[in-house]
Amino acid sequence: MMAAAVSSNPDMAAQSRKILVAVVDAHPGHRQQVASALTSFYQVATFDQFDLAMDTLSRTPPCVVLLDEKAQPRLGGDPIALARKLLKGVPIIRTMARPPSQLGSAAFDTDACLEKPYRRSTLIKTISGLVNKSVEAGWENLAPHYKESLRRTVDSFNNISDLIDKGEPLVYQEITEACGPLVDAVSNHDFKVILNGVKGHDNYSYVHSLRVATLLSLFGHTIGLKGEDLSLLASGGLLHDIGKMTIPHEVLNKPGRLDDGELQVMRSHVPKSVDYLKLCESLPKGVLTIAAQHHEKLDGQGYPSGLRGSQLNELARMASIVDIFGALTDRRVYKEPMSPEDALALMSERMGGEIDQSLLALFRAMLLDAATPSA
């Protein structure tokens, strides 16, 4: 039985296929666990019958299929071979309750194997690695420091999902070390390759957080910050939205306006981020401030606390500008990115009472300087 369907709108259906994970498993508990684990990363369709899954998915191909080894065609035959035939080019992950080593040569019939039970981060990494194979393969052609920055930040970001599930604090030193190559690139005015490296990557939360981390670090560098202060900004940018890992995909990626209930769910990512980050005793106050206040506005109309004016320090004001600019210029499954020029114009003309216009002018100048070729 199918639990989540692709939109009937042709354009939205085409977009949904880019983010759709299909789970074929007779065990309802496992289907629910996978859907819950992927809640903020992918749209998920679940099936308890192989034939129903193939009939549906052959008409609306997913980006990847998790196929349990016990899922069998009603008329017999090799389920992997049949899935390959019907779903040409779609990566297949075999799930099983035994070690993959017991499959022998059959293990090579699929793109990946997962032994139950597996960690949430393992599931996300496996799917993301297949969906983003061409994007991440391109990282191998980059200079070592660029490749290291992208690899370490995406691994750290994905690993946090496991820690959240277990209620364990993150290790701040691991985050700062992952962001180290990024800070070096910003300090050397050599960061554009990193931003270009995540274009086309399907993990929106990671892409947005990396962009915020990069631009916030650049902002700090522009006003003269160095060393640990830049590291704090990069780490704060990478962590500012981690509460979104608990937000359902259909809310996180809904096109159009959210209703009141959905808006409340979406806004809950801020206190969820703060509650989780507080588990880390070594976390600098500034990182917590970025997560807690990046949706606050100078006129007091922001959330979650309705802070206004002098209640927002410079760090919160910078984070708000970078987050808004990032959201406007991000590519989403339901919208094209706004040009930097249009985004800055909107922020200047329509958000005069919401964000610090002096800092926005500095941010604009920073972007203009970064876009100007060096002599």
C-alpha positions as CSV (number, residue, x, y, z in Angstrom):
1,M,0.0,0.0,0.0
2,M,1.4,3.4,-1.0
3,A,1.8,5.9,1.8
4,A,2.9,9.0,-0.2
5,A,2.1,9.8,-3.8
6,V,3.8,11.9,-6.4
7,S,1.9,15.1,-7.3
8,S,-0.6,14.8,-10.1
9,N,0.6,18.2,-11.5
10,P,3.1,17.3,-14.3
11,D,5.6,20.0,-13.4
12,M,5.5,19.3,-9.7
13,A,5.6,15.5,-10.4
14,A,8.8,16.0,-12.4
15,Q,10.3,18.0,-9.5
16,S,9.1,15.4,-7.0
17,R,10.9,12.6,-8.8
18,K,14.2,14.3,-8.1
19,I,13.6,13.9,-4.3
20,L,11.6,10.7,-4.1
21,V,12.8,7.6,-2.3
22,A,10.7,4.5,-2.7
23,V,10.7,1.8,0.1
24,V,9.5,-1.7,-0.8
25,D,9.2,-3.8,2.3
26,A,6.5,-6.0,3.7
27,H,7.4,-5.0,7.3
28,P,5.3,-1.9,8.3
29,G,7.6,-1.0,11.1
30,H,10.6,-0.8,8.8
31,R,8.7,1.2,6.3
32,Q,7.8,3.7,9.0
33,Q,11.3,3.8,10.4
34,V,12.7,4.7,7.0
35,A,10.1,7.3,6.3
36,S,10.7,8.9,9.7
37,A,14.5,8.8,9.3
38,L,14.3,10.6,6.0
39,T,11.5,13.1,7.0
40,S,13.4,16.3,6.3
41,F,15.6,15.0,3.6
42,Y,13.4,13.3,1.0
43,Q,9.9,12.7,0.0
44,V,9.2,9.0,0.7
45,A,6.8,6.5,-0.9
46,T,6.3,3.2,0.8
47,F,5.0,-0.1,-0.6
48,D,4.3,-3.4,1.0
49,Q,4.0,-5.3,-2.3
50,F,6.7,-5.6,-5.0
51,D,4.3,-5.7,-8.0
52,L,2.3,-2.6,-6.8
53,A,5.6,-0.8,-6.3
54,M,6.9,-1.6,-9.8
55,D,3.6,-0.7,-11.4
56,T,3.6,2.7,-9.8
57,L,7.3,3.5,-10.0
58,S,7.7,2.5,-13.6
59,R,5.3,5.3,-14.4
60,T,6.8,7.8,-12.0
61,P,10.5,6.8,-11.4
62,P,12.0,7.6,-8.1
63,C,15.5,8.8,-7.5
64,V,16.4,5.6,-5.5
65,V,14.7,2.4,-4.3
66,L,15.2,0.6,-1.1
67,L,14.2,-3.0,-1.9
68,D,14.0,-5.6,0.9
69,E,15.3,-9.0,0.0
70,K,12.0,-10.6,1.1
71,A,10.0,-8.5,-1.4
72,Q,9.2,-10.9,-4.2
73,P,7.2,-10.7,-7.5
74,R,3.9,-12.5,-7.3
75,L,4.7,-14.7,-10.3
76,G,8.3,-15.4,-9.2
77,G,11.5,-14.4,-10.8
78,D,14.5,-12.3,-9.7
79,P,13.2,-9.1,-8.1
80,I,16.5,-7.2,-8.7
81,A,16.6,-8.1,-12.3
82,L,13.0,-7.2,-12.8
83,A,13.4,-3.9,-11.0
84,R,16.4,-3.1,-13.1
85,K,14.4,-3.8,-16.3
86,L,11.4,-1.7,-15.2
87,L,13.3,1.1,-13.5
88,K,16.1,1.8,-15.9
89,G,18.9,3.8,-14.4
90,V,17.3,4.0,-10.9
91,P,19.8,3.1,-8.1
92,I,18.7,0.1,-6.0
93,I,19.7,-0.4,-2.4
94,R,19.1,-4.0,-1.1
95,T,18.0,-4.2,2.6
96,M,18.3,-7.4,4.5
97,A,18.5,-8.9,8.0
98,R,21.9,-10.6,7.4
99,P,25.4,-9.5,6.5
100,P,25.9,-8.5,2.8
101,S,28.9,-10.9,2.8
102,Q,26.4,-13.8,2.7
103,L,25.1,-12.7,-0.7
104,G,28.4,-13.6,-2.5
105,S,28.4,-12.4,-6.1
106,A,24.7,-11.4,-5.8
107,A,25.8,-8.4,-3.8
108,F,27.0,-6.8,-7.0
109,D,23.5,-6.9,-8.5
110,T,22.6,-3.8,-6.6
111,D,24.2,-0.4,-6.1
112,A,24.4,-0.8,-2.3
113,C,23.4,-3.1,0.5
114,L,22.3,-2.3,4.0
115,E,22.1,-4.7,6.9
116,K,19.2,-4.2,9.3
117,P,19.3,-2.5,11.7
118,Y,21.4,0.4,10.4
119,R,22.0,3.9,11.6
120,R,20.1,6.9,10.3
121,S,23.3,8.6,9.1
122,T,24.3,5.4,7.3
123,L,20.9,5.4,5.5
124,I,21.2,9.1,4.6
125,K,24.8,8.8,3.5
126,T,24.0,5.8,1.3
127,I,21.0,7.4,-0.4
128,S,22.7,10.8,-0.7
129,G,25.9,9.1,-2.2
130,L,23.8,7.5,-4.9
131,V,21.5,10.5,-5.7
132,N,24.5,12.9,-5.6
133,K,27.0,10.6,-7.2
134,S,27.7,12.8,-10.2
135,V,27.9,15.9,-8.0
136,E,30.2,14.5,-5.4
137,A,32.3,12.7,-8.0
138,G,33.1,16.1,-9.3
139,W,34.7,16.9,-6.0
140,E,37.5,14.4,-6.7
141,N,38.7,16.7,-9.4
142,L,39.1,19.7,-7.1
143,A,42.2,20.8,-5.3
144,P,42.7,18.8,-2.0
145,H,41.6,21.7,0.3
146,Y,38.4,22.2,-1.6
147,K,37.6,18.5,-1.7
148,E,38.4,18.3,2.1
149,S,36.1,21.2,2.9
150,L,33.1,19.6,1.1
151,R,33.7,16.1,2.2
152,R,34.2,17.0,5.9
153,T,31.3,19.4,6.1
154,V,28.8,17.0,4.5
155,D,29.9,14.1,6.7
156,S,29.7,16.2,9.8
157,F,26.3,17.5,8.8
158,N,24.9,14.1,8.1
159,N,26.4,12.6,11.3
160,I,24.4,15.1,13.4
161,S,21.2,13.3,12.6
162,D,22.4,10.2,14.5
163,L,23.4,12.3,17.5
164,I,20.0,14.0,17.5
165,D,18.2,10.6,17.4
166,K,20.2,9.4,20.3
167,G,20.0,12.6,22.3
168,E,23.8,12.8,22.3
169,P,25.6,16.2,22.1
170,L,27.7,17.1,19.1
171,V,31.4,17.4,19.6
172,Y,32.1,21.1,18.8
173,Q,35.8,20.5,18.0
174,E,34.7,18.1,15.2
175,I,32.6,20.8,13.7
176,T,35.3,23.4,13.8
177,E,37.8,21.0,12.3
178,A,35.3,20.2,9.5
179,C,34.9,23.9,8.9
180,G,38.7,24.6,9.0
181,P,39.3,24.3,5.3
182,L,36.3,26.5,4.6
183,V,37.6,29.2,6.9
184,D,41.0,29.0,5.2
185,A,39.4,29.4,1.8
186,V,37.4,32.4,3.0
187,S,40.5,34.0,4.6
188,N,42.4,33.6,1.3
189,H,39.5,35.0,-0.8
190,D,39.3,31.6,-2.4
191,F,35.8,30.2,-1.6
192,K,33.8,30.3,-4.8
193,V,34.9,26.8,-5.8
194,I,33.3,25.5,-2.6
195,L,30.0,27.2,-3.3
196,N,30.0,26.0,-6.9
197,G,30.8,22.5,-5.7
198,V,27.4,22.1,-4.1
199,K,25.3,23.2,-7.0
200,G,23.0,20.4,-8.0
201,H,23.4,18.6,-4.6
202,D,20.0,17.3,-3.5
203,N,20.4,17.8,0.3
204,Y,18.9,21.3,0.5
205,S,19.5,21.7,4.3
206,Y,23.2,20.9,3.9
207,V,23.6,23.2,0.8
208,H,21.8,26.1,2.5
209,S,23.8,25.6,5.7
210,L,27.1,25.5,3.9
211,R,26.3,28.6,1.9
212,V,25.3,30.4,5.1
213,A,28.5,29.2,6.8
214,T,30.6,30.5,3.8
215,L,28.9,33.8,3.5
216,L,28.8,34.5,7.2
217,S,32.5,33.7,7.5
218,L,33.1,36.0,4.6
219,F,31.0,38.7,6.3
220,G,33.1,38.3,9.4
221,H,36.3,38.4,7.5
222,T,35.2,41.6,5.8
223,I,34.7,43.4,9.2
224,G,38.1,42.2,10.4
225,L,37.4,39.0,12.3
226,K,40.1,36.3,12.3
227,G,41.0,32.9,13.7
228,E,38.6,31.5,16.3
229,D,36.0,34.2,15.6
230,L,35.8,33.1,11.9
231,S,35.6,29.5,13.0
232,L,32.7,30.4,15.2
233,L,30.9,32.0,12.3
234,A,31.5,29.1,10.0
235,S,30.4,26.6,12.6
236,G,27.4,28.7,13.6
237,G,26.3,28.9,9.9
238,L,26.6,25.1,9.5
239,L,24.6,24.4,12.6
240,H,22.0,27.2,12.5
241,D,19.2,25.1,11.0
242,I,19.9,21.6,12.4
243,G,16.4,21.7,14.0
244,K,15.0,21.3,10.5
245,M,16.2,17.7,10.6
246,T,13.0,17.0,12.6
247,I,10.7,18.9,10.2
248,P,8.5,16.8,7.8
249,H,9.6,16.9,4.2
250,E,6.2,18.0,3.0
251,V,6.3,21.1,5.3
252,L,10.0,21.9,4.7
253,N,9.6,21.7,0.9
254,K,6.0,22.9,0.4
255,P,5.5,25.2,-2.5
256,G,3.5,28.3,-1.8
257,R,2.3,29.7,1.6
258,L,2.2,27.5,4.7
259,D,-1.0,27.3,6.6
260,D,-1.1,28.3,10.3
261,G,-0.4,24.8,11.5
262,E,2.4,24.2,9.0
263,L,3.9,27.6,9.9
264,Q,4.0,26.6,13.6
265,V,5.7,23.3,12.7
266,M,8.3,25.1,10.5
267,R,9.1,27.8,13.1
268,S,9.6,25.1,15.7
269,H,13.0,24.3,14.1
270,V,14.5,27.3,16.0
271,P,13.8,26.1,19.6
272,K,14.6,22.5,18.5
273,S,18.0,23.7,17.2
274,V,18.6,25.6,20.5
275,D,17.5,22.7,22.7
276,Y,19.8,20.3,20.9
277,L,22.8,22.7,20.8
278,K,22.5,23.3,24.5
279,L,23.5,19.7,25.1
280,C,27.0,20.6,24.0
281,E,28.7,22.1,27.1
282,S,31.7,23.4,25.1
283,L,29.5,25.3,22.5
284,P,30.4,29.0,22.3
285,K,27.6,31.4,23.1
286,G,27.9,32.9,19.7
287,V,26.9,29.7,17.9
288,L,23.8,29.4,20.1
289,T,23.0,33.1,19.3
290,I,23.1,32.5,15.6
291,A,20.7,29.5,15.9
292,A,18.4,31.2,18.3
293,Q,18.1,34.7,16.7
294,H,18.6,34.4,12.9
295,H,14.8,34.7,12.4
296,E,14.4,37.7,14.7
297,K,13.7,41.1,13.2
298,L,14.6,44.6,14.3
299,D,10.9,45.6,14.4
300,G,10.1,42.8,16.8
301,Q,8.0,40.9,14.2
302,G,10.4,38.0,14.0
303,Y,10.4,34.7,15.9
304,P,10.6,32.8,18.2
305,S,11.0,35.5,20.9
306,G,10.0,38.7,19.1
307,L,13.2,40.5,20.0
308,R,13.6,44.0,18.7
309,G,16.2,46.7,18.2
310,S,19.1,46.7,20.7
311,Q,18.1,43.3,21.9
312,L,19.7,41.9,18.8
313,N,23.5,42.0,18.8
314,E,25.6,42.4,15.7
315,L,26.1,38.6,15.4
316,A,22.3,38.1,15.2
317,R,21.9,40.9,12.7
318,M,24.6,39.5,10.5
319,A,23.2,36.0,10.6
320,S,19.7,37.3,9.8
321,I,21.0,39.0,6.6
322,V,23.0,36.0,5.4
323,D,20.1,33.6,6.1
324,I,17.6,35.7,4.2
325,F,19.9,36.2,1.3
326,G,20.7,32.5,1.3
327,A,17.0,31.5,1.3
328,L,16.2,33.9,-1.5
329,T,19.1,32.8,-3.7
330,D,18.9,29.1,-3.0
331,R,17.5,26.7,-5.6
332,R,14.6,24.7,-4.3
333,V,12.5,21.9,-5.8
334,Y,9.6,24.3,-6.2
335,K,11.4,27.5,-7.2
336,E,14.3,28.9,-9.2
337,P,16.9,30.9,-7.3
338,M,16.5,34.7,-7.2
339,S,19.5,36.6,-8.6
340,P,21.8,38.1,-6.0
341,E,21.0,41.6,-7.4
342,D,17.2,41.0,-7.1
343,A,17.6,39.5,-3.6
344,L,19.6,42.5,-2.3
345,A,17.1,44.9,-3.9
346,L,14.2,43.2,-2.2
347,M,16.0,43.1,1.2
348,S,16.8,46.9,0.9
349,E,13.4,48.0,-0.5
350,R,11.0,45.8,1.5
351,M,12.8,44.9,4.7
352,G,13.9,48.3,5.9
353,G,12.5,47.9,9.4
354,E,13.4,44.2,9.7
355,I,17.1,44.0,9.1
356,D,20.1,46.2,9.8
357,Q,20.4,48.3,6.6
358,S,23.9,49.5,7.5
359,L,25.1,45.9,7.7
360,L,23.2,45.1,4.6
361,A,25.1,47.8,2.7
362,L,28.3,46.3,4.0
363,F,27.2,42.9,2.9
364,R,26.3,44.2,-0.6
365,A,29.7,45.8,-0.9
366,M,31.3,42.6,0.2
367,L,29.5,40.5,-2.5
368,L,30.4,43.1,-5.1
369,D,34.0,43.0,-4.1
370,A,34.0,39.2,-4.1
371,A,32.4,39.1,-7.6
372,T,35.0,41.6,-9.1
373,P,37.9,39.7,-10.8
374,S,41.2,40.4,-9.3
375,A,43.8,42.3,-11.4
